[in-house]
Amino acid sequence: MKPIKIITFIALLASIASIICGYVLDVPYSKKLIGFGVMGIFFVVFPLFSYYRWKDKDAKDYMITKESLNKMRENQKRKKQL
């Protein structure tokens, strides 16, 4: 496995463990544990996962441009003719 995938998985497990500990344990800082777990998911895990999944892809392939709109219209015309 790739190191970034392992790091992302470990960060996800740590965040989930922090959230669960915040709910289960009866300590004065339990709300902080939940908050740090949620922040870890949104500010660490999600960006790492997004980078890992998108690093070799071109963003232009997923943008709507005039050329892509024309291709979609041509494909719709072909489907209607069949």
N, C-alpha and C positions, 0 to 999 in steps of 0.2 A: 504494500500500500504506500501511497505517496505521503510524505511528511505533513503536508498541509491538510490532508484528509484526516490524519491521525490527530493533529492539533485541534481541528474543528470538532471532531468527535469527543475529545477529552473536554474541551470547553463546554460543549453541549451537556455532557454528563455532569460537570461541575455546576453548571447553572441549574439544571434540574434538581440536583442534590441540594443545592442551596434553597431552592423554593420549597422542596419537600421538608427540609429541616426547619424552615421558618414556620411551616404549618404544624408540624408535629411537636417540636420542642416548645416548652413553655419557659422561654427566657425573655428578658427585657428587650433584647435586640432582634426579636423574631421578625418584626416588620422590615428591618434593615436587611435581613437575610433574603426575604422574599424580593425586596427591591433590587438587591444586587444580583439576584438570579435572573430577574426580568431584564435588567440592564445588560447583563452578560449575554443573554440571548440576542437582544436587539443591537447591541453595539459591538459585539465580538463574533458571535456565532454566525449571525446572518451575513455580515460583510465577508467573512472568511468563506462561507459557503458560496456566496454569489461570485466571489473572485475565482474560486476553484472551478465552478461550473461555466463561467463565461470567459476564462482567460484565453482560450484558443479560438473563440468565435468572433466573427465580424459583426459589429452592431448595425452596420448598414443593411445586412440581410433581414433585419427585423423592423426596419423603419419603413413608413409609408411614404413613397416618393411617386412622382408622376409615372415613372417607368413601371413601378410595381402595380399602381392602379390600372394602367393600360393592360398589363398582363392579366390582372384579375378580370377585367372587362372582357378581354378576348376569350378567356377560359369560360366565362359565363355564357358568351355567345355560342361557343362550340358545344356546350352542354345543352343549350336550348335547341340547337340544330339536330342533335342526336335524338 
